[in-house]
Structures are given as structure tokens and as C-alpha cells.
């Protein structure tokens, strides 16, 4: 059964400046109203003497969170001074940390851009509202969004937060990333390494659960007048535009309608591949809530020994209302094959793929990455 999407009433605290978020204007935002509780985001506001207990109280602890952010940045610089060989899945590189570190009650994700953090918090809030009653799928609830007025550090390192930062504070969800869960399960069950049967079965079960989570999101129906956009509005951010780790993943403009997006795709493809006679046609495709970033690191499982336990989805930066061909494109191009097959198997009974549209979306993505030259698709290594 599909669920109609309506913008949920925000229930999280917002500590934010006015429309101008530049560092030069930080001083005029020295006092910020957070909520009806009359909280303040001033750095000289002393922490409460009351013992902090609930996640919401922790999310309001602005000074403690900023101190933890500084400590987190310090650890990053210490690690960078020792080695350049970071593992991509290391939390130090993912700009996030649990708080308090001893007994976490919240999870904090931060960025230089308040707009990016606020945008992702809005998306995460909508998805949480619509999936909170879906069995065995969890979306962490956003508790607060804070704008950090002071510089976090003054390092010249590219990773330094030399500008004011922003924090998305969400409920802490214990769990293990599915990739790590598979490694641990295999280490525990040595027989699975020998014959590969148990390992394959476990991978299939976990991948099937990822498929359940993606389908649960894709079955949320948009509003009648919904435009291709993130749930909070504005420009889409998706790997079809460019590398997800850079600003190139953001569309160059907003799209006023599905037809507007279709025109853009066809215009770009025809410019670089004039011999291509096919055209994208999204008129028969419903907009779907398309999750971007389908990889093991963005899915947590409560119990590594039980793939049927609750699965948690994190990282909503590249989630948008888009024609479903964009989701199928990600499965075919930007997702690990074993995950792709499992999600495809779960999704296709609900929304059939249109291979012609998927092909045009792929041409469009190649053109955006300058991988088509003189009417020829460039193969890396040529």
C-alpha cells in the first residue's frame, strides 16, 4: 500500500542564523532563538548544572556538542599527521560522531554549510514521519539542528573547519553497518569461509533487507503537484549529476516539472550524441522517493546474527523525488552488483523499469561527467 507524502510538522529544534550564513555576519547572530523552550546558541551560555539524561536534553546541550566537535576535529588532525592512509569507512572521515562518547544518546553529523545540514535534516524528518510505522525499518529522528558561530579550528588542512559549521543532531541508533556485520559474521563462522555457502546466504539476506528499505521509501507517494526535487524543495542532489562527494552532484537549477527535467536530459544527450534518436520520456513514470547512496555503509542492522532484525537507513543527502528511472540507473551504474540485484528484485514488482529511459539517463550522466567526446563514449583507460 502506498503512503501519501505531506510535509510533516518539524519537531526538531533549530539553532540557525538569518538568511545570510556567511562568516562575516556571524557576530550579528550572537543570540539565536531555538524553540519555545527559549534555548540559546550563544557560546558563553554555561551548560546546565542538571544531569543530562534524555536524548532531547543532550541535543539541546549546545556547548557540550561544540566541545565534542572540537575534540573530534583535533583527532582528525592527529590522525592526518601520522598517516595519509585513512580507511573510507572510518568515522573520523565521515564528519560524524556519537555524543556523549562514553554513553552515546545522540549522533551528530556536521558540515561547513548550514544549508546542506538543514536540507538533509528536512529530508530525514519527512522520511522518518512516513516510515516510522513500517515494520523493521528505522529512520533516526532528527532532534536538533545547530549553527556553530565560532571557528572550530584554524588549521590550513583541506579537512579543517576554518569556517562556522552546522550540526544535525539525531537520535542515537545502536547497530552495525551491514558491511561490517558480514565481516564479523564470517569471522565467527569459519565454515562459511570454507564453502562460501553460508556467506552467500547471509549476504543475500542482508541485501534483501536493503531492498525492503529502498522499496519502503519508493512506495511513499508524492503530493499531486510535486516537482522533481528533494522533499524539502530546491535543487536535486544525485550522483547522476556528478560525483556524490563533490558539489558537482547538485543540479545546476531547480526543475519546475517532470517535463522540464525530461527536456534537460534530452537536450544534453542530443548535444553530445546527435546520432542518438531515442528520447527520454518520463510522462508515464511516477515520481518516487529515490534514495541515493545505496551502499553497505548507509545501512545498519541491530543484530549481526539476525538479518531479519531492524535495519536503519542513514545519510539522506542525495534523496529526491525523481522519476523511478533515476533509481534504476543508480542500481545499474552506481551500486554494487549484489546489492543491485537484490533491490531490483524487490522493486520491480511494484514499479517496472523502463530500459529506454534508464539508457538515456545514463547517457545524460556520462555527458555531465564529460565522458562523451565527438559522439563517442570515452572508456576510462583510453
JOPE-V566994 format. One record per pair of residues at least 12 apart in sequence whose ideal C-beta (glycine too) atoms are under 10 Angstrom apart, sorted by sequence separation. I is the first residue (numbers start at 1). J is the second residue. D is the distance in whole Angstrom. If there is no record, write none. Layout:
# JOPE-V566994
I_J_D + I_J_D
This chain:
# JOPE-V566994
17_29_4 + 29_41_8 + 30_42_6 + 48_60_9 + 52_64_8 + 80_92_9 + 96_108_6 + 97_109_9 + 109_121_9 + 127_139_5 + 128_140_7 + 129_141_9 + 151_163_7 + 152_164_8 + 186_198_8 + 237_249_5 + 238_250_9 + 252_264_9 + 266_278_9 + 299_311_6 + 300_312_4 + 318_330_9 + 328_340_9 + 331_343_6 + 332_344_8 + 366_378_8 + 16_29_8 + 17_30_10 + 29_42_10 + 30_43_8 + 47_60_10 + 48_61_8 + 79_92_6 + 80_93_10 + 95_108_9 + 96_109_4 + 97_110_8 + 126_139_9 + 127_140_10 + 128_141_5 + 148_161_8 + 151_164_7 + 152_165_6 + 185_198_9 + 186_199_6 + 189_202_8 + 236_249_9 + 237_250_5 + 238_251_8 + 251_264_9 + 266_279_5 + 299_312_7 + 300_313_8 + 330_343_9 + 331_344_6 + 15_29_10 + 18_32_10 + 30_44_9 + 31_45_9 + 47_61_6 + 76_90_10 + 78_92_10 + 79_93_9 + 95_109_6 + 96_110_7 + 125_139_9 + 128_142_7 + 150_164_7 + 151_165_9 + 185_199_8 + 236_250_7 + 237_251_7 + 265_279_9 + 266_280_6 + 298_312_9 + 299_313_6 + 300_314_7 + 363_377_8 + 17_32_7 + 47_62_8 + 48_63_9 + 77_92_10 + 94_109_8 + 95_110_5 + 96_111_10 + 109_124_10 + 124_139_7 + 148_163_9 + 149_164_6 + 150_165_9 + 235_250_5 + 236_251_5 + 265_280_5 + 266_281_9 + 298_313_7 + 299_314_8 + 328_343_9 + 362_377_10 + 16_32_7 + 47_63_5 + 48_64_10 + 75_91_10 + 76_92_5 + 91_107_10 + 95_111_6 + 124_140_7 + 125_141_8 + 148_164_5 + 149_165_9 + 186_202_8 + 234_250_9 + 235_251_5 + 263_279_10 + 264_280_9 + 265_281_10 + 298_314_5 + 299_315_9 + 318_334_10 + 327_343_9 + 328_344_8 + 331_347_8 + 15_32_5 + 16_33_9 + 45_62_7 + 46_63_7 + 47_64_6 + 75_92_6 + 76_93_8 + 95_112_9 + 124_141_8 + 125_142_5 + 147_164_7 + 148_165_4 + 182_199_8 + 185_202_6 + 186_203_10 + 234_251_9 + 235_252_8 + 236_253_10 + 262_279_8 + 263_280_9 + 265_282_8 + 297_314_9 + 298_315_5 + 327_344_10 + 14_32_9 + 15_33_8 + 16_34_9 + 45_63_6 + 124_142_5 + 147_165_8 + 148_166_6 + 185_203_10 + 235_253_7 + 236_254_8 + 262_280_5 + 297_315_8 + 298_316_9 + 14_33_9 + 15_34_5 + 37_56_10 + 41_60_10 + 43_62_8 + 44_63_9 + 72_91_9 + 73_92_9 + 76_95_9 + 123_142_10 + 146_165_9 + 147_166_5 + 148_167_7 + 235_254_5 + 236_255_7 + 261_280_9 + 262_281_7 + 328_347_8 + 13_33_10 + 14_34_7 + 15_35_9 + 42_62_8 + 43_63_7 + 47_67_9 + 72_92_7 + 122_142_9 + 125_145_10 + 146_166_7 + 147_167_8 + 182_202_6 + 234_254_6 + 235_255_8 + 262_282_5 + 293_313_10 + 295_315_9 + 298_318_10 + 327_347_7 + 328_348_9 + 13_34_5 + 14_35_7 + 39_60_6 + 41_62_5 + 42_63_9 + 121_142_5 + 145_166_7 + 146_167_5 + 181_202_9 + 182_203_6 + 185_206_9 + 230_251_10 + 233_254_8 + 261_282_7 + 262_283_8 + 293_314_9 + 332_353_9 + 12_34_10 + 13_35_5 + 39_61_10 + 40_62_8 + 41_63_9 + 73_95_10 + 75_97_9 + 120_142_9 + 121_143_10 + 145_167_7 + 146_168_8 + 229_251_9 + 291_313_7 + 293_315_5 + 331_353_9 + 12_35_9 + 13_36_9 + 37_60_7 + 39_62_7 + 43_66_7 + 72_95_9 + 121_144_9 + 122_145_9 + 144_167_8 + 145_168_6 + 146_169_7 + 228_251_9 + 259_282_8 + 262_285_9 + 292_315_9 + 293_316_8 + 324_347_8 + 328_351_9 + 332_355_10 + 11_35_10 + 13_37_8 + 15_39_7 + 17_41_9 + 72_96_9 + 73_97_10 + 121_145_5 + 144_168_8 + 145_169_7 + 182_206_7 + 258_282_5 + 259_283_8 + 291_315_9 + 292_316_9 + 293_317_7 + 294_318_10 + 327_351_8 + 328_352_10 + 329_353_9 + 15_40_8 + 16_41_8 + 35_60_9 + 41_66_9 + 72_97_5 + 120_145_9 + 143_168_9 + 144_169_4 + 145_170_10 + 178_203_9 + 181_206_7 + 182_207_10 + 229_254_7 + 236_261_9 + 240_265_9 + 257_282_10 + 258_283_7 + 291_316_8 + 292_317_7 + 293_318_5 + 328_353_5 + 333_358_9 + 13_39_7 + 15_41_4 + 34_60_7 + 69_95_10 + 71_97_9 + 72_98_10 + 142_168_6 + 143_169_5 + 144_170_9 + 228_254_9 + 229_255_7 + 261_287_10 + 292_318_3 + 293_319_8 + 324_350_9 + 325_351_10 + 327_353_9 + 328_354_8 + 332_358_7 + 14_41_10 + 72_99_9 + 118_145_6 + 142_169_7 + 143_170_6 + 179_206_9 + 227_254_7 + 228_255_5 + 229_256_10 + 258_285_8 + 291_318_8 + 292_319_6 + 324_351_5 + 328_355_9 + 331_358_9 + 332_359_10 + 13_41_10 + 34_62_8 + 69_97_8 + 71_99_10 + 117_145_6 + 140_168_10 + 142_170_5 + 143_171_6 + 178_206_5 + 227_255_6 + 228_256_9 + 258_286_9 + 290_318_9 + 291_319_5 + 292_320_7 + 324_352_9 + 325_353_7 + 329_357_9 + 330_358_10 + 333_361_9 + 68_97_6 + 72_101_9 + 117_146_9 + 118_147_9 + 141_170_6 + 142_171_8 + 143_172_10 + 178_207_8 + 227_256_6 + 228_257_8 + 258_287_7 + 290_319_7 + 291_320_9 + 324_353_8 + 325_354_6 + 328_357_8 + 329_358_5 + 332_361_9 + 333_362_6 + 32_62_9 + 68_98_9 + 69_99_9 + 71_101_8 + 117_147_9 + 140_170_4 + 141_171_5 + 227_257_6 + 228_258_6 + 289_319_7 + 290_320_6 + 292_322_9 + 324_354_8 + 325_355_9 + 328_358_5 + 329_359_9 + 332_362_7 + 68_99_5 + 109_140_10 + 114_145_8 + 139_170_9 + 140_171_5 + 178_209_8 + 226_257_10 + 227_258_8 + 228_259_10 + 289_320_8 + 290_321_7 + 323_354_9 + 325_356_9 + 326_357_9 + 327_358_10 + 329_360_9 + 330_361_9 + 334_365_9 + 65_97_10 + 67_99_10 + 68_100_7 + 114_146_9 + 139_171_10 + 140_172_8 + 141_173_9 + 178_210_7 + 225_257_9 + 226_258_9 + 228_260_8 + 229_261_10 + 288_320_9 + 289_321_6 + 290_322_5 + 325_357_4 + 326_358_9 + 329_361_4 + 333_365_7 + 68_101_7 + 107_140_7 + 109_142_10 + 114_147_5 + 138_171_9 + 140_173_5 + 227_260_8 + 228_261_5 + 287_320_9 + 288_321_7 + 289_322_9 + 290_323_8 + 294_327_9 + 324_357_9 + 325_358_5 + 328_361_8 + 329_362_6 + 333_366_9 + 65_99_6 + 106_140_9 + 114_148_9 + 139_173_9 + 227_261_9 + 228_262_9 + 287_321_5 + 288_322_7 + 290_324_7 + 292_326_9 + 323_357_7 + 324_358_9 + 325_359_9 + 327_361_10 + 64_99_7 + 65_100_10 + 138_173_6 + 140_175_10 + 286_321_10 + 287_322_6 + 288_323_7 + 289_324_10 + 290_325_9 + 292_327_9 + 325_360_8 + 326_361_6 + 329_364_9 + 330_365_10 + 64_100_7 + 72_108_8 + 107_143_10 + 108_144_9 + 110_146_9 + 112_148_10 + 228_264_10 + 287_323_6 + 288_324_5 + 290_326_5 + 291_327_8 + 294_330_6 + 325_361_5 + 329_365_7 + 73_110_9 + 106_143_6 + 138_175_9 + 285_322_9 + 286_323_8 + 287_324_8 + 288_325_10 + 290_327_4 + 293_330_9 + 294_331_7 + 325_362_10 + 61_99_8 + 68_106_10 + 72_110_8 + 105_143_9 + 106_144_8 + 108_146_9 + 110_148_8 + 285_323_4 + 286_324_7 + 288_326_8 + 289_327_9 + 290_328_9 + 292_330_6 + 323_361_8 + 326_364_10 + 61_100_9 + 69_108_7 + 284_323_9 + 285_324_6 + 287_326_10 + 288_327_6 + 290_329_9 + 291_330_8 + 295_334_9 + 322_361_10 + 326_365_10 + 59_99_9 + 68_108_7 + 112_152_9 + 282_322_9 + 283_323_9 + 285_325_6 + 288_328_10 + 290_330_7 + 294_334_8 + 295_335_7 + 296_336_8 + 299_339_9 + 58_99_7 + 65_106_8 + 69_110_6 + 282_323_4 + 285_326_9 + 293_334_9 + 294_335_5 + 295_336_7 + 58_100_7 + 110_152_9 + 128_170_9 + 281_323_10 + 282_324_9 + 292_334_8 + 293_335_9 + 294_336_8 + 296_338_10 + 13_56_8 + 65_108_6 + 128_171_9 + 249_292_8 + 280_323_9 + 282_325_7 + 285_328_10 + 296_339_7 + 12_56_9 + 61_105_10 + 124_168_8 + 281_325_10 + 282_326_9 + 295_339_7 + 11_56_10 + 15_60_9 + 61_106_9 + 65_110_9 + 121_166_9 + 125_170_10 + 280_325_8 + 294_339_6 + 13_59_7 + 58_104_9 + 59_105_8 + 120_166_10 + 121_167_10 + 124_170_7 + 294_340_8 + 12_59_8 + 13_60_7 + 15_62_7 + 58_105_4 + 59_106_5 + 121_168_5 + 52_100_8 + 57_105_8 + 58_106_5 + 112_160_10 + 117_165_8 + 118_166_7 + 120_168_6 + 121_169_9 + 244_292_7 + 13_62_10 + 55_104_9 + 56_105_9 + 57_106_10 + 59_108_9 + 112_161_6 + 117_166_4 + 119_168_10 + 121_170_8 + 244_293_7 + 294_343_7 + 15_65_10 + 55_105_5 + 56_106_9 + 58_108_10 + 111_161_9 + 112_162_9 + 113_163_9 + 114_164_8 + 116_166_8 + 117_167_7 + 118_168_8 + 240_290_10 + 54_105_7 + 55_106_5 + 110_161_8 + 112_163_5 + 113_164_10 + 114_165_8 + 115_166_8 + 117_168_5 + 244_295_10 + 53_105_8 + 55_107_10 + 112_164_8 + 113_165_9 + 114_166_4 + 116_168_9 + 117_169_10 + 238_290_8 + 240_292_9 + 291_343_10 + 52_105_8 + 112_165_6 + 113_166_7 + 114_167_10 + 239_292_6 + 111_165_7 + 112_166_8 + 228_282_9 + 236_290_9 + 238_292_5 + 239_293_8 + 110_165_5 + 111_166_6 + 237_292_7 + 238_293_10 + 239_294_10 + 110_166_7 + 111_167_8 + 236_292_9 + 109_166_9 + 110_167_5 + 111_168_8 + 109_167_7 + 110_168_7 + 229_287_9 + 231_289_7 + 265_323_9 + 108_167_5 + 109_168_5 + 110_169_9 + 228_287_7 + 230_289_10 + 288_347_9 + 108_168_7 + 109_169_8 + 226_286_10 + 227_287_8 + 265_325_9 + 106_167_10 + 107_168_9 + 108_169_5 + 109_170_7 + 226_287_6 + 261_322_8 + 262_323_8 + 265_326_10 + 106_168_10 + 107_169_8 + 108_170_8 + 228_290_10 + 230_292_10 + 261_323_7 + 288_350_9 + 106_169_5 + 107_170_5 + 226_289_10 + 258_321_10 + 288_351_7 + 95_159_9 + 105_169_10 + 106_170_6 + 107_171_7 + 108_172_9 + 222_286_8 + 223_287_9 + 258_322_9 + 106_171_6 + 107_172_5 + 221_286_8 + 222_287_5 + 258_323_7 + 261_326_9 + 286_351_7 + 93_159_8 + 95_161_9 + 105_171_8 + 106_172_5 + 107_173_7 + 221_287_9 + 222_288_8 + 285_351_8 + 92_159_9 + 105_172_5 + 106_173_10 + 221_288_9 + 222_289_7 + 255_322_10 + 285_352_10 + 99_167_10 + 104_172_5 + 218_286_10 + 220_288_8 + 221_289_9 + 249_317_8 + 250_318_10 + 285_353_10 + 103_172_9 + 104_173_10 + 219_288_8 + 220_289_5 + 249_318_7 + 251_320_9 + 285_354_6 + 95_165_9 + 97_167_10 + 99_169_8 + 104_174_8 + 218_288_5 + 219_289_8 + 284_354_8 + 96_167_9 + 217_288_8 + 218_289_6 + 244_315_10 + 95_167_10 + 96_168_9 + 100_172_10 + 137_209_9 + 217_289_5 + 218_290_7 + 282_354_9 + 285_357_7 + 86_159_10 + 99_172_8 + 136_209_8 + 215_288_10 + 216_289_9 + 217_290_8 + 218_291_8 + 244_317_8 + 281_354_8 + 284_357_9 + 96_170_10 + 98_172_6 + 139_213_9 + 214_288_10 + 217_291_5 + 244_318_6 + 280_354_9 + 80_155_9 + 137_212_7 + 138_213_9 + 214_289_10 + 216_291_10 + 281_356_8 + 282_357_7 + 77_153_7 + 81_157_9 + 98_174_10 + 136_212_7 + 137_213_5 + 214_290_9 + 280_356_8 + 281_357_7 + 69_146_9 + 76_153_9 + 80_157_6 + 135_212_9 + 136_213_9 + 137_214_10 + 139_216_10 + 214_291_6 + 241_318_10 + 279_356_8 + 280_357_5 + 70_148_10 + 74_152_10 + 77_155_6 + 80_158_10 + 134_212_9 + 137_215_10 + 139_217_9 + 213_291_8 + 240_318_10 + 278_356_6 + 279_357_9 + 280_358_9 + 282_360_10 + 65_144_9 + 69_148_7 + 73_152_5 + 74_153_7 + 76_155_9 + 80_159_7 + 134_213_9 + 137_216_5 + 238_317_10 + 239_318_7 + 278_357_9 + 280_359_9 + 281_360_9 + 282_361_9 + 66_146_8 + 70_150_9 + 72_152_9 + 73_153_5 + 77_157_6 + 79_159_10 + 80_160_10 + 136_216_9 + 137_217_9 + 214_294_7 + 237_317_6 + 238_318_5 + 240_320_10 + 280_360_4 + 65_146_7 + 70_151_10 + 74_155_10 + 76_157_8 + 134_215_10 + 135_216_9 + 210_291_10 + 213_294_9 + 237_318_5 + 238_319_9 + 278_359_7 + 279_360_7 + 280_361_7 + 59_141_10 + 62_144_9 + 66_148_6 + 70_152_6 + 73_155_8 + 77_159_8 + 131_213_9 + 134_216_5 + 236_318_8 + 237_319_9 + 238_320_6 + 240_322_9 + 278_360_6 + 59_142_9 + 60_143_8 + 61_144_9 + 65_148_9 + 66_149_9 + 69_152_6 + 70_153_7 + 76_159_6 + 77_160_8 + 134_217_9 + 211_294_10 + 236_319_10 + 237_320_7 + 276_359_9 + 280_363_9 + 59_143_4 + 60_144_7 + 62_146_6 + 66_150_7 + 69_153_10 + 73_157_10 + 76_160_9 + 210_294_7 + 236_320_5 + 238_322_7 + 276_360_8 + 280_364_8 + 56_141_10 + 58_143_8 + 59_144_4 + 61_146_10 + 62_147_10 + 76_161_9 + 131_216_6 + 134_219_9 + 210_295_9 + 213_298_10 + 214_299_9 + 231_316_9 + 235_320_9 + 236_321_8 + 240_325_10 + 278_363_9 + 55_141_9 + 57_143_10 + 58_144_9 + 59_145_9 + 60_146_9 + 62_148_9 + 66_152_8 + 73_159_8 + 130_216_9 + 131_217_7 + 134_220_10 + 210_296_8 + 213_299_7 + 230_316_9 + 234_320_10 + 236_322_7 + 240_326_6 + 56_143_6 + 59_146_9 + 73_160_7 + 130_217_8 + 230_317_9 + 232_319_10 + 239_326_9 + 273_360_10 + 276_363_7 + 55_143_6 + 56_144_8 + 73_161_6 + 89_177_7 + 131_219_10 + 210_298_9 + 230_318_9 + 231_319_7 + 233_321_10 + 238_326_6 + 23_112_10 + 54_143_10 + 55_144_10 + 72_161_10 + 127_216_9 + 130_219_10 + 131_220_8 + 207_296_9 + 210_299_5 + 230_319_7 + 231_320_8 + 238_327_10 + 240_329_6 + 89_179_7 + 127_217_6 + 130_220_5 + 206_296_8 + 209_299_8 + 230_320_5 + 231_321_7 + 236_326_9 + 239_329_9 + 240_330_8 + 244_334_8 + 269_359_10 + 273_363_6 + 21_112_10 + 70_161_9 + 89_180_8 + 129_220_10 + 130_221_10 + 210_301_10 + 229_320_6 + 230_321_7 + 238_329_9 + 239_330_6 + 269_360_6 + 272_363_8 + 273_364_10 + 21_113_8 + 69_161_8 + 73_165_9 + 207_299_10 + 209_301_7 + 228_320_7 + 229_321_6 + 230_322_10 + 238_330_8 + 265_357_9 + 268_360_10 + 269_361_9 + 272_364_9 + 21_114_5 + 127_220_8 + 206_299_8 + 228_321_6 + 229_322_9 + 240_333_9 + 269_362_10 + 270_363_10 + 273_366_9 + 21_115_7 + 126_220_9 + 227_321_7 + 228_322_5 + 239_333_8 + 240_334_8 + 266_360_7 + 269_363_5 + 272_366_8 + 273_367_8 + 206_301_7 + 216_311_10 + 226_321_5 + 228_323_7 + 239_334_5 + 262_357_9 + 265_360_6 + 268_363_8 + 269_364_5 + 272_367_5 + 19_115_10 + 69_165_7 + 205_301_10 + 212_308_10 + 217_313_8 + 238_334_10 + 239_335_10 + 265_361_7 + 268_364_5 + 269_365_10 + 271_367_7 + 272_368_10 + 276_372_10 + 17_114_7 + 21_118_10 + 216_313_9 + 266_363_10 + 267_364_9 + 268_365_10 + 269_366_9 + 270_367_10 + 16_114_6 + 69_167_7 + 206_304_9 + 209_307_6 + 213_311_5 + 223_321_9 + 228_326_9 + 262_360_9 + 265_363_8 + 266_364_8 + 268_366_10 + 269_367_6 + 272_370_9 + 15_114_10 + 16_115_10 + 66_165_9 + 68_167_10 + 208_307_8 + 209_308_7 + 212_311_7 + 213_312_9 + 214_313_9 + 217_316_10 + 222_321_5 + 265_364_5 + 268_367_5 + 272_371_9 + 273_372_6 + 276_375_9 + 207_307_9 + 208_308_9 + 209_309_9 + 213_313_5 + 264_364_8 + 265_365_10 + 268_368_7 + 272_372_4 + 275_375_6 + 16_117_9 + 66_167_8 + 130_231_9 + 205_306_9 + 206_307_5 + 209_310_9 + 210_311_7 + 220_321_9 + 271_372_9 + 272_373_8 + 274_375_6 + 16_118_7 + 65_167_6 + 202_304_9 + 205_307_4 + 206_308_10 + 209_311_5 + 217_319_8 + 265_367_9 + 272_374_9 + 273_375_6 + 41_144_10 + 202_305_9 + 204_307_9 + 205_308_8 + 210_313_9 + 269_372_9 + 272_375_7 + 273_376_9 + 14_118_8 + 65_169_7 + 126_230_9 + 127_231_7 + 203_307_9 + 268_372_10 + 272_376_10 + 273_377_8 + 39_144_9 + 41_146_6 + 43_148_9 + 62_167_9 + 126_231_4 + 202_307_7 + 206_311_8 + 272_377_9 + 41_147_7 + 43_149_6 + 125_231_9 + 126_232_7 + 201_307_9 + 218_324_7 + 14_121_8 + 39_146_10 + 41_148_8 + 42_149_8 + 43_150_6 + 62_169_10 + 123_230_6 + 124_231_9 + 125_232_9 + 41_149_7 + 59_167_9 + 61_169_9 + 122_230_8 + 123_231_5 + 124_232_10 + 12_121_7 + 35_144_9 + 60_169_9 + 122_231_7 + 123_232_6 + 218_327_7 + 12_122_10 + 34_144_8 + 59_169_4 + 120_230_9 + 122_232_3 + 217_327_9 + 10_121_9 + 34_145_9 + 58_169_8 + 59_170_8 + 119_230_7 + 121_232_9 + 122_233_8 + 10_122_8 + 12_124_9 + 34_146_8 + 59_171_8 + 119_231_9 + 120_232_9 + 122_234_10 + 12_125_7 + 56_169_10 + 58_171_10 + 119_232_5 + 214_327_8 + 8_122_10 + 11_125_7 + 32_146_9 + 55_169_9 + 58_172_9 + 118_232_8 + 119_233_9 + 123_237_10 + 182_296_8 + 7_122_9 + 10_125_6 + 32_147_7 + 55_170_9 + 56_171_9 + 119_234_7 + 181_296_9 + 9_125_9 + 10_126_10 + 12_128_10 + 55_171_5 + 119_235_10 + 179_295_8 + 180_296_8 + 188_304_8 + 189_305_9 + 214_330_10 + 252_368_9 + 8_125_6 + 11_128_9 + 32_149_8 + 55_172_7 + 120_237_9 + 178_295_9 + 179_296_3 + 180_297_9 + 188_305_8 + 214_331_9 + 251_368_10 + 7_125_9 + 8_126_6 + 11_129_9 + 29_147_7 + 119_237_8 + 177_295_10 + 178_296_5 + 179_297_6 + 181_299_9 + 7_126_7 + 8_127_10 + 10_129_10 + 30_149_7 + 115_234_9 + 177_296_6 + 178_297_8 + 179_298_10 + 181_300_8 + 182_301_10 + 185_304_6 + 249_368_10 + 6_126_9 + 8_128_8 + 9_129_9 + 29_149_6 + 177_297_5 + 178_298_9 + 179_299_9 + 180_300_9 + 181_301_5 + 184_304_5 + 185_305_7 + 211_331_10 + 248_368_8 + 5_126_7 + 8_129_4 + 26_147_9 + 116_237_9 + 177_298_8 + 178_299_5 + 180_301_9 + 181_302_10 + 183_304_9 + 184_305_9 + 214_335_10 + 240_361_6 + 248_369_8 + 5_127_9 + 7_129_9 + 8_130_8 + 26_148_9 + 27_149_8 + 177_299_7 + 178_300_7 + 181_303_9 + 182_304_8 + 185_307_9 + 240_362_9 + 6_129_9 + 26_149_5 + 176_299_10 + 177_300_6 + 178_301_6 + 181_304_4 + 241_364_9 + 242_365_8 + 5_129_9 + 6_130_9 + 8_132_10 + 26_150_8 + 175_299_9 + 176_300_6 + 177_301_8 + 180_304_8 + 181_305_9 + 240_364_7 + 241_365_8 + 5_130_6 + 26_151_9 + 175_300_3 + 176_301_6 + 181_306_10 + 182_307_10 + 210_335_10 + 214_339_9 + 218_343_10 + 240_365_5 + 3_129_10 + 4_130_9 + 21_147_8 + 23_149_9 + 174_300_8 + 175_301_6 + 176_302_8 + 178_304_9 + 181_307_8 + 239_365_8 + 242_368_6 + 243_369_8 + 3_130_5 + 173_300_7 + 175_302_5 + 176_303_8 + 177_304_10 + 238_365_9 + 241_368_6 + 242_369_6 + 3_131_8 + 14_142_10 + 23_151_8 + 174_302_7 + 175_303_9 + 176_304_5 + 181_309_10 + 210_338_10 + 211_339_8 + 214_342_9 + 215_343_8 + 218_346_9 + 219_347_9 + 240_368_7 + 241_369_9 + 12_141_8 + 13_142_9 + 15_144_7 + 16_145_7 + 173_302_9 + 175_304_9 + 178_307_9 + 207_336_9 + 210_339_6 + 211_340_10 + 214_343_5 + 218_347_6 + 240_369_10 + 3_133_9 + 11_141_8 + 12_142_4 + 13_143_7 + 14_144_7 + 15_145_7 + 16_146_8 + 17_147_5 + 211_341_9 + 212_342_9 + 213_343_9 + 214_344_10 + 216_346_10 + 3_134_9 + 11_142_8 + 12_143_5 + 13_144_4 + 14_145_5 + 15_146_4 + 16_147_5 + 116_247_10 + 207_338_6 + 211_342_5 + 212_343_9 + 215_346_5 + 219_350_6 + 10_142_8 + 11_143_9 + 12_144_6 + 13_145_7 + 14_146_8 + 15_147_5 + 17_149_8 + 206_338_10 + 207_339_5 + 210_342_6 + 211_343_4 + 214_346_7 + 215_347_5 + 218_350_7 + 219_351_9 + 12_145_6 + 13_146_8 + 14_147_9 + 15_148_9 + 178_311_8 + 206_339_9 + 207_340_9 + 209_342_9 + 210_343_6 + 211_344_8 + 213_346_9 + 214_347_7 + 215_348_10 + 218_351_7 + 15_149_10 + 113_247_10 + 116_250_10 + 175_309_9 + 178_312_10 + 204_338_8 + 207_341_8 + 208_342_5 + 211_345_7 + 212_346_6 + 215_349_9 + 10_145_9 + 29_164_9 + 175_310_8 + 177_312_10 + 203_338_6 + 207_342_3 + 208_343_9 + 211_346_3 + 215_350_6 + 175_311_8 + 176_312_10 + 203_339_9 + 206_342_9 + 207_343_8 + 210_346_9 + 211_347_7 + 215_351_9 + 26_163_9 + 173_310_9 + 175_312_5 + 177_314_9 + 204_341_9 + 205_342_9 + 208_345_8 + 209_346_10 + 26_164_6 + 174_312_9 + 200_338_9 + 204_342_7 + 207_345_9 + 208_346_7 + 23_162_9 + 25_164_10 + 173_312_5 + 175_314_9 + 203_342_9 + 207_346_9 + 23_163_5 + 173_313_10 + 22_163_9 + 23_164_6 + 173_314_8 + 21_163_10 + 22_164_9 + 21_164_8 + 170_314_9 + 21_166_8 + 17_164_9 + 168_316_10 + 17_166_10 + 16_166_8 + 15_166_9 + 15_167_9 + 15_169_10 + 12_168_9 + 13_169_8 + 12_169_8 + 88_245_10 + 179_336_10 + 12_170_9 + 131_289_10 + 130_289_8 + 140_300_9 + 178_339_9 + 127_289_7 + 137_299_10 + 138_300_8 + 126_289_9 + 127_291_9 + 138_302_8 + 123_289_9 + 136_302_9 + 136_308_7 + 138_310_5 + 140_312_7 + 136_309_7 + 137_310_7 + 138_311_7 + 139_312_7 + 140_313_8 + 136_310_5 + 137_311_6 + 138_312_4 + 139_313_6 + 140_314_7 + 142_316_10 + 135_310_9 + 136_311_6 + 137_312_8 + 138_313_7 + 139_314_8 + 137_313_7 + 138_314_10 + 140_316_10 + 139_316_8 + 131_313_8 + 128_313_10 + 127_313_8 + 128_316_9 + 124_313_9 + 127_316_6 + 124_314_9 + 126_316_9 + 124_315_9 + 125_316_9 + 124_316_5 + 127_319_7 + 123_316_4 + 124_317_9 + 126_319_9 + 122_316_9 + 123_317_8 + 120_315_8 + 121_316_9 + 123_318_9 + 124_319_8 + 120_316_5 + 123_319_5 + 119_316_9 + 120_317_5 + 123_320_8 + 119_317_8 + 120_318_9 + 120_319_8 + 117_317_10 + 116_317_7 + 94_297_8 + 109_314_9 + 89_295_10 + 109_315_8 + 111_317_9 + 89_296_9 + 107_314_8 + 89_297_6 + 109_317_9 + 88_297_8 + 3_216_9 + 3_217_10 + 5_220_5 + 2_218_9 + 3_219_7 + 4_220_8 + 5_221_6 + 6_222_10 + 7_223_8 + 2_219_5 + 3_220_5 + 4_221_5 + 5_222_5 + 6_223_7 + 1_219_8 + 2_220_7 + 3_221_6 + 4_222_8 + 5_223_6 + 96_314_9 + 2_221_5 + 4_223_8 + 96_315_9 + 1_221_10 + 4_224_9 + 94_314_10 + 5_226_8 + 94_315_9 + 8_231_10 + 7_231_8 + 7_232_9 + 5_231_7 + 7_233_9 + 5_287_10 + 2_286_9 + 5_289_7 + 3_289_10 + 5_321_8 + 2_350_9
